[in-house]
Amino acid sequence: MNFSNDHLSLDDVKTSDMVSYLHSLGFEPSKVVHDDYWYLSPLRNEKTASFKINRRLNRWYDHGMGQGGNIIDFGILFFKCSIGEFLKEHRGNSTQYHSPVPVLDIPEQQQSKITILREKPLQSTVLLEYLKQRKIPLGVAFNFCSELSYSIRDHNYYGIGFKNDLGGFEIRNPYFKSSSSPKGITSYDNNNKEVVVFEGFMDFLSYKAMNYGLQEKKENFLILNSISFLDKARPFMEKHKLVQLYLDQDVPGQNATKRALDWGSKYHDQSALYKEHKDLNDWMINSRQANSKKTKPGIKR
C-alpha cells in the first residue's frame, strides 16, 4: 500500500507507539502498572478506566467493549472511518515517538461541534516539535498562535490555535486539521498601503519565518483560512494599492488567483517562488533555496 511519498508499509504504521499517540490526542493514563497503561476509554464514556495499552506489545484492549487491536484498529473506531480514510492523508512526518502522521480534516459540518475549553501560550512538546518540523521558528509561532484545549463529541484534544477576526480558531496538531466556529478571515492592519495574502496560517507563519531575525517593515496581512472566503475578503484587499497573492498551487488556489487577477492590476501573483511545491510552507520545508539562506520573496510591481 502506498503511503504518500515515503511508501511506508502497513507494518511501519502499526509500530507507532500508542501511548505517545494517545498523548498527542490529549489522553493521559489514569494509572500505569508495569507495561499496562490504563485509560478512561477514548471510544466511549466511562467513570472507571477499562481501556488498556500494553506498551511492550503496543496493543490496546477496551474491556468495556470487548475489542482491541493495533493503532489502525483504534483509529478506524475512534475517527469512525475506513482504513483507507485513516491512511490516505498520511504526511510521512515522524516525531520523537516514531508515529506516522495521518492528518484528518474534520468536515465543516462538524466544526460547529468543536468547543474551546481553554486557551494558553504554546508549551506542549508535541506541538512545538510539530512546528519545528514545519520549519516555523518558535519565536514566530509564539507571536501569532496559542495552545488550545478543545472537545469534539465528548472527546478532549489539544492543538495549535490561530485566531480569526470573528473569534473562532484554525486548529492544527500533527493529527488534525480543523476549525472552530465562527469561521472567518484573519487580518492584520498596520496602516500599510500593501497587503500580503495567504490561504492558510502556516503559509503566513512561513512568510514571517523567512524574515525572522531581520528588520521587517510593518506590512498588512490577510489570511483567508479558507479559499471560499476570497470574495468576502475582497473589501479588505480593495483598500490597498498593492495586493500580493501567495495562494496554494492546487486547482482551487490557482483558480482563486486567476479570479483575483481579473479584479485589477494591483493584484499580483507571487506563487512563482514556490511553483514546484504545493504552497509556501511546503517550499520552505523542502526547497534547498529556502533552507540554504533566509530568502525575502521577490515583489513584483
C-alpha positions, -999 to +999 in steps of 0.1 A: +000+000+000+013+034-009+017+059+020+023+092+003+058+099-009+078+078+015+059+045+009+058+034+045+045-001+049+014-011+068+037-026+094+056+007+098+023+024+107+014-004+131+046+001+151+037+037+160+038+040+198+002+040+210+009+056+244+025+086+227-002+086+201-029+089+227-009+116+245-009+137+213-047+134+211-049+147+247-054+114+266-033+105+296-034+072+316-052+070+349-027+046+361+004+026+349+011-009+361+043-023+347+037-023+309+000-017+312-013+018+307-050+023+318-072+050+304-108+062+306-119+048+272-114+073+243-141+053+225-170+057+249-179+074+282-170+057+315-160+066+350-136+037+357-106+032+334-110+000+315-091+008+283-056-007+284-025-003+263+003-029+268+033-008+258+056-038+253+031-054+229+019-020+216-016-032+216-048-019+231-079-036+246-111-020+257-126-043+284-160-025+283-163-031+245-145-064+244-125-051+215-088-044+209-060-044+183-033-021+169-032+016+162-051+012+129-079-008+146-081+020+172-081+048+145-110+035+124-131+032+156-121+065+171-125+085+139-154+064+126-137+060+092-123+033+069-087+021+069-082+039+036-096+072+050-073+069+081-042+064+060-048+084+028-039+118+044-007+104+058+020+131+055+051+110+061+062+130+091+079+114+121+083+126+156+103+115+186+077+089+193+080+073+159+045+079+148+034+083+112+010+112+110-024+109+094-038+144+092-076+142+094-095+172+081-127+174+102-157+181+080-171+216+081-205+204+094-187+190+125-167+221+131-196+237+149-194+209+174-159+219+185-159+235+219-129+255+230-121+246+266-090+266+273-065+289+255-029+293+268+006+300+255+022+273+234+040+248+256+032+212+246+064+194+234+044+176+208+031+208+193+065+226+195+081+196+177+054+198+150+062+235+144+099+227+141+090+200+115+071+227+096+102+249+099+084+276+119+106+294+144+090+292+179+095+330+182+072+335+153+046+309+165+045+324+200+036+358+185+006+346+165-006+313+179-017+298+211-023+263+225-060+252+227-077+225+246-110+216+229-136+189+227-154+171+199-182+146+206-172+143+243-135+137+234-108+162+245-079+172+223-053+200+221-037+218+192-022+250+178-048+277+176-047+306+152-075+332+158-097+348+132-113+382+132-146+367+144-131+350+175-130+315+160-098+294+156-080+275+130-067+244+148-037+222+139-018+194+155+001+165+140-031+146+135-059+171+130-068+200+107-099+217+119-117+250+128-140+262+155-170+285+149-173+312+139-150+307+109-137+337+091-106+356+078-077+369+099-064+403+091-036+425+104-038+462+095-006+481+101-016+511+081+004+499+051-008+505+015+002+470+006-013+437+018+001+402+016-025+374+012-023+338+022-047+309+020-037+293+054-019+304+085+010+280+081+019+299+049+016+332+068+039+319+095+063+307+068+065+341+053+072+356+087+099+329+093+116+338+060+123+373+075+128+361+111+156+379+128+158+406+101+144+441+103+109+439+089+087+466+076+052+468+090+031+450+064-006+444+063-016+407+061-047+388+052-051+351+059-082+337+042-084+305+064-105+291+035-103+297-002-140+301-001-136+334+017-119+351-012-149+372-022-158+381+013-122+393+019-122+415-012-133+447+006-103+445+028-080+439-001-095+467-022-084+492+005-048+486-006-028+499-036-009+466-040-022+430-032+004+402-031-011+368-035+006+337-020-022+312-026-018+274-030-007+258-062-036+233-063-065+238-086-087+258-061-058+280-052-049+286-089-085+294-098-088+318-069-055+336-080-069+339-116-101+353-102-083+379-081-060+389-110-092+397-131-102+422-104-074+447-114-038+454-120-030+459-083-033+421-077-001+402-082+006+365-082+037+357-061+034+319-063+062+316-088+085+315-058+072+280-049+059+269-083+071+233-079+055+229-044+020+228-030+023+260-011+048+284+006+052+262+037+059+231+015+085+251-004+102+263+028+103+227+042+117+211+010+134+237-011+172+239-009+170+276-017+147+282+013+170+261+036+203+274+025+196+310+035+169+334+045+152+345+014+130+375+010+102+370-015+106+390-047+079+417-050+065+423-084+053+458-090 
